């Protein structure tokens, strides 16, 4: 089985209705590349845009563009008195196919811990979504030599219970060193490769041979200038892109790096 890379764009709290022009440009370029495309593209806009973007993505997919729409978060409950929250079922009903859970900004801004991230990931699977589970260390933890232990603990405690044969299509894990997000800084290629290697070991230890097919994404100031180097590293199966995903030209430059064109 050949693993398709995943280039996922996290728009965070950016984007209005007129941002659909950027999505349309991405869709058009993906459609032109469909004969050689070896990677999936995902855009996770603000919740206000999911429904409209999903309609556009479906049309693009009919024309051969490997484009899908995701959400940036979901609640763990199916319904209830949770003002301002969206359940995974609501996200799926709006047209999303994947959801990011445990992003470092959610962990920092909302105090989300591994057990909550695990519950959200389980909710995503319950609703028929795939989950991108985010893990990563702070700078002080890396400086103290604790980066690997932190990431492996987060993986162990944040991933939901799932049958091994279902795992590759149901989850991806994104390594996002917190100190690199939005700073323009990135770990060295050898540091990224070493961490992804340890993550792969954790996947195979938990899911057996299926763990070798779970996509491991790198996130942390991924941009056109460094994408080609990062995406050719061993056990890096795609990228979780922040600011560089807001412009179609930048996002597509990273996507092209993933497919080697």
C-alpha positions as YAML, in Angstrom:
chain: A
units: angstrom
residues:
- id: 1
  name: UNK
  ca: [0.00, 0.00, 0.00]
- id: 2
  name: UNK
  ca: [1.43, 3.36, -1.06]
- id: 3
  name: UNK
  ca: [0.73, 6.06, 1.48]
- id: 4
  name: UNK
  ca: [-0.63, 9.29, 0.04]
- id: 5
  name: UNK
  ca: [0.74, 12.41, 1.65]
- id: 6
  name: UNK
  ca: [-1.68, 14.84, 3.29]
- id: 7
  name: UNK
  ca: [-1.20, 18.60, 3.05]
- id: 8
  name: UNK
  ca: [-3.60, 20.15, 5.55]
- id: 9
  name: UNK
  ca: [-4.16, 23.87, 5.83]
- id: 10
  name: UNK
  ca: [-5.25, 25.24, 9.21]
- id: 11
  name: UNK
  ca: [-6.68, 28.71, 8.64]
- id: 12
  name: UNK
  ca: [-7.16, 29.30, 12.37]
- id: 13
  name: UNK
  ca: [-9.23, 32.45, 13.08]
- id: 14
  name: UNK
  ca: [-8.80, 33.86, 9.58]
- id: 15
  name: UNK
  ca: [-11.11, 34.04, 6.60]
- id: 16
  name: UNK
  ca: [-14.41, 35.59, 5.53]
- id: 17
  name: UNK
  ca: [-16.85, 34.66, 2.79]
- id: 18
  name: UNK
  ca: [-14.70, 36.28, 0.13]
- id: 19
  name: UNK
  ca: [-11.86, 33.92, 1.07]
- id: 20
  name: UNK
  ca: [-13.61, 31.36, -1.11]
- id: 21
  name: UNK
  ca: [-11.59, 32.85, -3.96]
- id: 22
  name: UNK
  ca: [-8.44, 31.33, -2.46]
- id: 23
  name: UNK
  ca: [-10.15, 27.94, -2.12]
- id: 24
  name: UNK
  ca: [-11.35, 28.11, -5.72]
- id: 25
  name: UNK
  ca: [-7.81, 28.80, -6.90]
- id: 26
  name: UNK
  ca: [-6.51, 25.83, -4.90]
- id: 27
  name: UNK
  ca: [-9.25, 23.63, -6.38]
- id: 28
  name: UNK
  ca: [-8.48, 24.77, -9.92]
- id: 29
  name: UNK
  ca: [-4.77, 24.03, -9.59]
- id: 30
  name: UNK
  ca: [-5.42, 20.67, -7.96]
- id: 31
  name: UNK
  ca: [-7.73, 19.80, -10.84]
- id: 32
  name: UNK
  ca: [-4.97, 20.56, -13.32]
- id: 33
  name: UNK
  ca: [-2.58, 18.30, -11.41]
- id: 34
  name: UNK
  ca: [-4.97, 15.37, -11.01]
- id: 35
  name: UNK
  ca: [-3.09, 13.10, -13.43]
- id: 36
  name: UNK
  ca: [0.04, 13.25, -11.28]
- id: 37
  name: UNK
  ca: [-1.43, 13.99, -7.86]
- id: 38
  name: UNK
  ca: [-0.06, 11.71, -5.17]
- id: 39
  name: UNK
  ca: [-1.25, 13.69, -2.17]
- id: 40
  name: UNK
  ca: [-4.51, 14.75, -0.58]
- id: 41
  name: UNK
  ca: [-5.28, 18.39, 0.16]
- id: 42
  name: UNK
  ca: [-7.35, 19.52, 3.14]
- id: 43
  name: UNK
  ca: [-8.42, 23.02, 4.11]
- id: 44
  name: UNK
  ca: [-9.70, 23.64, 7.64]
- id: 45
  name: UNK
  ca: [-11.39, 27.06, 7.60]
- id: 46
  name: UNK
  ca: [-13.26, 28.76, 10.45]
- id: 47
  name: UNK
  ca: [-16.52, 27.00, 11.28]
- id: 48
  name: UNK
  ca: [-18.53, 29.77, 9.60]
- id: 49
  name: UNK
  ca: [-17.09, 28.73, 6.22]
- id: 50
  name: UNK
  ca: [-17.22, 24.94, 6.44]
- id: 51
  name: UNK
  ca: [-20.59, 24.44, 4.73]
- id: 52
  name: UNK
  ca: [-19.91, 26.69, 1.75]
- id: 53
  name: UNK
  ca: [-16.36, 25.45, 1.34]
- id: 54
  name: UNK
  ca: [-17.50, 21.82, 1.49]
- id: 55
  name: UNK
  ca: [-19.90, 22.44, -1.38]
- id: 56
  name: UNK
  ca: [-17.04, 23.86, -3.44]
- id: 57
  name: UNK
  ca: [-14.74, 20.99, -2.50]
- id: 58
  name: UNK
  ca: [-17.30, 18.41, -3.57]
- id: 59
  name: UNK
  ca: [-17.57, 20.04, -6.97]
- id: 60
  name: UNK
  ca: [-13.79, 20.15, -7.23]
- id: 61
  name: UNK
  ca: [-13.51, 16.46, -6.31]
- id: 62
  name: UNK
  ca: [-15.92, 15.59, -9.11]
- id: 63
  name: UNK
  ca: [-13.40, 17.23, -11.45]
- id: 64
  name: UNK
  ca: [-10.51, 15.20, -10.08]
- id: 65
  name: UNK
  ca: [-9.16, 17.56, -7.45]
- id: 66
  name: UNK
  ca: [-8.11, 15.68, -4.25]
- id: 67
  name: UNK
  ca: [-9.56, 18.39, -2.02]
- id: 68
  name: UNK
  ca: [-11.51, 18.03, 1.21]
- id: 69
  name: UNK
  ca: [-12.67, 20.35, 3.98]
- id: 70
  name: UNK
  ca: [-12.02, 19.86, 7.67]
- id: 71
  name: UNK
  ca: [-12.78, 21.56, 10.97]
- id: 72
  name: UNK
  ca: [-10.39, 23.02, 13.52]
- id: 73
  name: UNK
  ca: [-12.05, 21.50, 16.60]
- id: 74
  name: UNK
  ca: [-15.13, 19.71, 17.88]
- id: 75
  name: UNK
  ca: [-16.82, 19.04, 21.23]
- id: 76
  name: UNK
  ca: [-16.71, 15.55, 22.68]
- id: 77
  name: UNK
  ca: [-20.47, 15.37, 23.28]
- id: 78
  name: UNK
  ca: [-22.99, 14.60, 20.56]
- id: 79
  name: UNK
  ca: [-25.40, 17.31, 21.74]
- id: 80
  name: UNK
  ca: [-26.30, 19.27, 24.84]
- id: 81
  name: UNK
  ca: [-25.98, 22.51, 26.76]
- id: 82
  name: UNK
  ca: [-22.58, 23.61, 25.49]
- id: 83
  name: UNK
  ca: [-23.03, 27.17, 24.31]
- id: 84
  name: UNK
  ca: [-20.78, 28.12, 21.42]
- id: 85
  name: UNK
  ca: [-19.49, 24.59, 20.81]
- id: 86
  name: UNK
  ca: [-19.98, 22.34, 17.80]
- id: 87
  name: UNK
  ca: [-20.33, 18.57, 18.02]
- id: 88
  name: UNK
  ca: [-18.47, 16.30, 15.65]
- id: 89
  name: UNK
  ca: [-21.85, 15.35, 14.19]
- id: 90
  name: UNK
  ca: [-22.55, 19.01, 13.40]
- id: 91
  name: UNK
  ca: [-19.14, 19.35, 11.77]
- id: 92
  name: UNK
  ca: [-19.80, 16.28, 9.63]
- id: 93
  name: UNK
  ca: [-23.30, 17.53, 8.79]
- id: 94
  name: UNK
  ca: [-21.76, 20.76, 7.51]
- id: 95
  name: UNK
  ca: [-19.66, 18.75, 5.07]
- id: 96
  name: UNK
  ca: [-16.30, 18.32, 6.79]
- id: 97
  name: UNK
  ca: [-14.53, 14.98, 6.54]
- id: 98
  name: UNK
  ca: [-11.71, 15.53, 9.04]
- id: 99
  name: UNK
  ca: [-11.17, 17.51, 12.23]
- id: 100
  name: UNK
  ca: [-8.07, 18.77, 14.00]
- id: 101
  name: UNK
  ca: [-7.99, 17.99, 17.72]
- id: 102
  name: UNK
  ca: [-5.46, 18.94, 20.36]
- id: 103
  name: UNK
  ca: [-3.80, 21.76, 18.45]
- id: 104
  name: UNK
  ca: [-1.27, 23.50, 20.67]
- id: 105
  name: UNK
  ca: [-3.29, 26.70, 20.56]
- id: 106
  name: UNK
  ca: [-6.33, 24.84, 21.89]
- id: 107
  name: UNK
  ca: [-4.18, 23.24, 24.57]
- id: 108
  name: UNK
  ca: [-2.74, 26.62, 25.55]
- id: 109
  name: UNK
  ca: [-5.72, 28.95, 25.10]
- id: 110
  name: UNK
  ca: [-8.40, 26.57, 26.43]
- id: 111
  name: UNK
  ca: [-6.44, 24.37, 28.80]
- id: 112
  name: UNK
  ca: [-7.12, 21.21, 26.84]
- id: 113
  name: UNK
  ca: [-5.37, 18.18, 28.25]
- id: 114
  name: UNK
  ca: [-4.63, 14.81, 26.69]
- id: 115
  name: UNK
  ca: [-7.75, 13.14, 28.11]
- id: 116
  name: UNK
  ca: [-10.00, 15.79, 26.56]
- id: 117
  name: UNK
  ca: [-8.16, 15.54, 23.24]
- id: 118
  name: UNK
  ca: [-8.70, 11.79, 23.34]
- id: 119
  name: UNK
  ca: [-12.44, 12.31, 23.94]
- id: 120
  name: UNK
  ca: [-12.65, 14.72, 21.02]
- id: 121
  name: UNK
  ca: [-10.81, 12.32, 18.73]
- id: 122
  name: UNK
  ca: [-13.19, 9.54, 19.76]
- id: 123
  name: UNK
  ca: [-16.12, 11.86, 19.02]
- id: 124
  name: UNK
  ca: [-14.73, 12.53, 15.55]
- id: 125
  name: UNK
  ca: [-14.59, 8.82, 14.81]
- id: 126
  name: UNK
  ca: [-18.09, 8.39, 16.23]
- id: 127
  name: UNK
  ca: [-19.37, 10.93, 13.71]
- id: 128
  name: UNK
  ca: [-17.58, 9.31, 10.77]
- id: 129
  name: UNK
  ca: [-14.80, 11.89, 10.62]
- id: 130
  name: UNK
  ca: [-11.08, 11.30, 10.55]
- id: 131
  name: UNK
  ca: [-9.05, 13.01, 13.27]
- id: 132
  name: UNK
  ca: [-5.73, 14.82, 13.04]
- id: 133
  name: UNK
  ca: [-4.34, 14.53, 16.56]
- id: 134
  name: UNK
  ca: [-1.73, 17.18, 17.37]
- id: 135
  name: UNK
  ca: [1.23, 16.66, 19.69]
- id: 136
  name: UNK
  ca: [4.37, 18.66, 20.43]
- id: 137
  name: UNK
  ca: [6.71, 20.00, 23.06]
- id: 138
  name: UNK
  ca: [7.39, 23.49, 24.38]
- id: 139
  name: UNK
  ca: [10.83, 25.04, 24.04]
- id: 140
  name: UNK
  ca: [11.64, 24.54, 27.73]
- id: 141
  name: UNK
  ca: [10.79, 20.86, 27.43]
- id: 142
  name: UNK
  ca: [13.08, 20.47, 24.43]
- id: 143
  name: UNK
  ca: [15.88, 22.37, 26.17]
- id: 144
  name: UNK
  ca: [15.48, 20.04, 29.16]
- id: 145
  name: UNK
  ca: [15.83, 16.97, 26.94]
- id: 146
  name: UNK
  ca: [12.20, 16.01, 27.47]
- id: 147
  name: UNK
  ca: [10.85, 16.50, 23.93]
- id: 148
  name: UNK
  ca: [10.62, 12.82, 23.04]
- id: 149
  name: UNK
  ca: [9.04, 11.85, 26.37]
- id: 150
  name: UNK
  ca: [6.45, 14.64, 26.09]
- id: 151
  name: UNK
  ca: [5.45, 13.72, 22.54]
- id: 152
  name: UNK
  ca: [5.25, 9.99, 23.23]
- id: 153
  name: UNK
  ca: [3.15, 10.62, 26.34]
- id: 154
  name: UNK
  ca: [0.78, 12.83, 24.37]
- id: 155
  name: UNK
  ca: [0.45, 10.16, 21.69]
- id: 156
  name: UNK
  ca: [-0.27, 7.46, 24.26]
- id: 157
  name: UNK
  ca: [-2.86, 9.54, 26.09]
- id: 158
  name: UNK
  ca: [-4.46, 11.49, 23.21]
- id: 159
  name: UNK
  ca: [-5.17, 8.77, 20.65]
- id: 160
  name: UNK
  ca: [-8.60, 7.13, 20.89]
- id: 161
  name: UNK
  ca: [-9.21, 3.41, 21.17]
- id: 162
  name: UNK
  ca: [-9.53, 2.08, 17.64]
- id: 163
  name: UNK
  ca: [-9.12, -1.23, 15.84]
- id: 164
  name: UNK
  ca: [-5.72, -1.51, 14.19]
- id: 165
  name: UNK
  ca: [-7.13, -2.07, 10.70]
- id: 166
  name: UNK
  ca: [-9.22, 1.11, 11.02]
- id: 167
  name: UNK
  ca: [-6.43, 3.35, 12.28]
- id: 168
  name: UNK
  ca: [-4.74, 4.37, 8.99]
- id: 169
  name: UNK
  ca: [-7.92, 5.84, 7.52]
- id: 170
  name: UNK
  ca: [-9.27, 7.21, 10.79]
- id: 171
  name: UNK
  ca: [-6.37, 9.09, 12.35]
- id: 172
  name: UNK
  ca: [-3.29, 11.07, 11.47]
- id: 173
  name: UNK
  ca: [-0.82, 12.47, 13.98]
- id: 174
  name: UNK
  ca: [0.68, 15.93, 13.56]
- id: 175
  name: UNK
  ca: [3.94, 16.79, 15.29]
- id: 176
  name: UNK
  ca: [4.00, 20.52, 15.94]
- id: 177
  name: UNK
  ca: [6.87, 21.71, 18.15]
- id: 178
  name: UNK
  ca: [5.10, 24.53, 19.96]
- id: 179
  name: UNK
  ca: [8.10, 26.84, 19.85]
- id: 180
  name: UNK
  ca: [8.16, 26.66, 16.04]
- id: 181
  name: UNK
  ca: [4.52, 27.55, 15.33]
- id: 182
  name: UNK
  ca: [4.20, 30.95, 13.71]
- id: 183
  name: UNK
  ca: [7.76, 31.92, 14.68]
- id: 184
  name: UNK
  ca: [9.52, 31.17, 11.42]
- id: 185
  name: UNK
  ca: [11.76, 28.74, 13.30]
- id: 186
  name: UNK
  ca: [11.88, 25.03, 12.58]
- id: 187
  name: UNK
  ca: [13.78, 22.13, 14.10]
- id: 188
  name: UNK
  ca: [16.68, 20.79, 12.09]
- id: 189
  name: UNK
  ca: [15.84, 18.12, 9.52]
- id: 190
  name: UNK
  ca: [17.60, 15.55, 11.68]
- id: 191
  name: UNK
  ca: [15.52, 16.59, 14.71]
- id: 192
  name: UNK
  ca: [12.28, 16.27, 12.72]
- id: 193
  name: UNK
  ca: [13.29, 12.92, 11.32]
- id: 194
  name: UNK
  ca: [14.31, 11.62, 14.74]
- id: 195
  name: UNK
  ca: [11.00, 12.63, 16.32]
- id: 196
  name: UNK
  ca: [8.96, 11.20, 13.48]
- id: 197
  name: UNK
  ca: [10.92, 7.98, 13.77]
- id: 198
  name: UNK
  ca: [9.99, 7.70, 17.44]
- id: 199
  name: UNK
  ca: [6.38, 8.48, 16.57]
- id: 200
  name: UNK
  ca: [6.40, 5.72, 13.96]
- id: 201
  name: UNK
  ca: [7.74, 3.29, 16.55]
- id: 202
  name: UNK
  ca: [4.87, 4.29, 18.84]
- id: 203
  name: UNK
  ca: [2.34, 3.72, 16.04]
- id: 204
  name: UNK
  ca: [3.62, 0.25, 15.21]
- id: 205
  name: UNK
  ca: [3.87, -0.69, 18.89]
- id: 206
  name: UNK
  ca: [0.21, 0.21, 19.35]
- id: 207
  name: UNK
  ca: [-1.30, -0.81, 16.00]
- id: 208
  name: UNK
  ca: [1.10, -3.42, 14.66]
- id: 209
  name: UNK
  ca: [1.76, -3.41, 10.93]
- id: 210
  name: UNK
  ca: [-1.12, -0.95, 10.41]
- id: 211
  name: UNK
  ca: [0.90, 1.62, 12.33]
- id: 212
  name: UNK
  ca: [3.27, 1.86, 9.38]
- id: 213
  name: UNK
  ca: [0.40, 3.29, 7.30]
- id: 214
  name: UNK
  ca: [-0.74, 6.03, 9.69]
- id: 215
  name: UNK
  ca: [0.14, 9.42, 8.29]
- id: 216
  name: UNK
  ca: [2.53, 11.47, 10.39]
- id: 217
  name: UNK
  ca: [2.40, 15.16, 9.56]
- id: 218
  name: UNK
  ca: [4.89, 17.86, 10.45]
- id: 219
  name: UNK
  ca: [3.57, 21.27, 11.51]
- id: 220
  name: UNK
  ca: [5.56, 24.27, 12.64]
- id: 221
  name: UNK
  ca: [6.31, 27.18, 10.28]
- id: 222
  name: UNK
  ca: [6.01, 25.06, 7.14]
- id: 223
  name: UNK
  ca: [6.34, 27.33, 4.13]
- id: 224
  name: UNK
  ca: [7.25, 27.10, 0.44]
- id: 225
  name: UNK
  ca: [10.93, 27.73, 1.18]
- id: 226
  name: UNK
  ca: [11.36, 24.71, 3.47]
- id: 227
  name: UNK
  ca: [8.57, 22.36, 2.36]
- id: 228
  name: UNK
  ca: [10.58, 20.28, -0.09]
- id: 229
  name: UNK
  ca: [13.28, 19.53, 2.46]
- id: 230
  name: UNK
  ca: [10.82, 18.65, 5.21]
- id: 231
  name: UNK
  ca: [8.49, 16.54, 3.06]
- id: 232
  name: UNK
  ca: [11.29, 14.28, 1.82]
- id: 233
  name: UNK
  ca: [12.33, 13.29, 5.35]
- id: 234
  name: UNK
  ca: [11.75, 9.70, 6.46]
- id: 235
  name: UNK
  ca: [8.39, 9.13, 8.15]
- id: 236
  name: UNK
  ca: [7.10, 12.60, 7.25]
- id: 237
  name: UNK
  ca: [3.87, 11.90, 5.36]
- id: 238
  name: UNK
  ca: [2.60, 15.42, 4.93]
- id: 239
  name: UNK
  ca: [2.27, 18.77, 6.64]
- id: 240
  name: UNK
  ca: [-0.08, 20.72, 8.85]
- id: 241
  name: UNK
  ca: [0.30, 24.23, 7.47]
- id: 242
  name: UNK
  ca: [-0.73, 27.38, 9.28]
- id: 243
  name: UNK
  ca: [-0.23, 30.88, 7.89]
- id: 244
  name: UNK
  ca: [1.14, 29.66, 4.56]
- id: 245
  name: UNK
  ca: [-2.18, 27.97, 3.81]
- id: 246
  name: UNK
  ca: [-4.11, 31.25, 3.69]
- id: 247
  name: UNK
  ca: [-2.84, 32.07, 0.20]
- id: 248
  name: UNK
  ca: [-3.47, 29.64, -2.62]
- id: 249
  name: UNK
  ca: [-0.06, 30.27, -4.17]
- id: 250
  name: UNK
  ca: [1.79, 29.39, -0.96]
- id: 251
  name: UNK
  ca: [-0.39, 26.37, -0.17]
- id: 252
  name: UNK
  ca: [0.00, 24.99, -3.66]
- id: 253
  name: UNK
  ca: [3.75, 25.50, -3.58]
- id: 254
  name: UNK
  ca: [3.83, 23.25, -0.51]
- id: 255
  name: UNK
  ca: [1.47, 20.76, -2.16]
- id: 256
  name: UNK
  ca: [3.67, 20.65, -5.24]
- id: 257
  name: UNK
  ca: [6.67, 19.97, -3.03]
- id: 258
  name: UNK
  ca: [4.80, 16.97, -1.64]
- id: 259
  name: UNK
  ca: [4.31, 15.46, -5.08]
- id: 260
  name: UNK
  ca: [7.70, 16.49, -6.41]
- id: 261
  name: UNK
  ca: [6.63, 18.91, -9.13]
...
